[in-house]
């Protein structure tokens, strides 16, 4: 099974330097990824940080990986785009 964890990018164009999230990686999905890797080592897993990849990059990564399941995490300013 292939699972992709996505930290959703904001729908509006913002500079990464304007967001507090730029300081810290998306720890929530990284904790989940670490747990899944430990408990299900046969699982194919990919984590995408939408703040870094942007919309086009996130979509490209999803298409290239072709996951069976996508988990989406977001912060309140990105809720409408998630």
N, C-alpha and C positions, 0 to 999 in steps of 0.2 A: 504494500500500500504506500502511496505517495501523499504526503501531507505538506502543505505550504502554510507558513505563518506569516501574515502580512500586517505590518504596522502601517495603517492607511495614511496616504499623503493628504494634505489639505487640498480642497477643490480650488481655492483661489491661489494665485501665484504669490508666494511669500519668499523672502530671503531667509535662508536657513539661519542666518545670524539674528533674525528677529524672534526666533522661537526659543523658549527655555529648553525644549526637548533636545536641542542640538548639543547640549552639555552632556547628557546621559543617553546611552543607547536604550532602545525599547526593552527595558528589563523584564516586563511582564511576559512577553512572548519568548524572551531568551530563557527565562526560568522554566517555562513550559517545554521549550525545546530540549533543555538539559534533562528534564524529567523523562520525556519521551525517549530520548536517546539512551538513557540508562535502563528504562523498563522494557523498551521494545527495540533492541539493537538492529533488528532486521528491517525496521521502518526506514523508508527514504524520506528525508526531511530537509526542507529548505526554509530559511528565514529571510524575509525581504523587509528592509527598512525603507518605507515609502518616502520618508523625509529626505533621505539621501538619494534614492533612485528616482523620485518624482513619478508622476502618473505614467508617462511613456515607458520609463524604465521598469516600473512595477508590472505593467501589463506585459511587457516583453518577457520579463522573468517568469510570469505565470504561464504564458503561452509556451515558452521553451521548456519549462519543467513539467507541464501538463499534470498537475496534481489531481488526486482523487477527491481530496478534501482541502478547502481553504478556510483557515481561521483568520478572522479580521479583528485587530485590536486598534483602538484609536483614542485620542484625547478629545475633549469637548470641542475645541475649535475645528476639528476634522470630522465631527459627527455627520454633517450633511454629505460629505464626500464618501464616508465609509459605507 
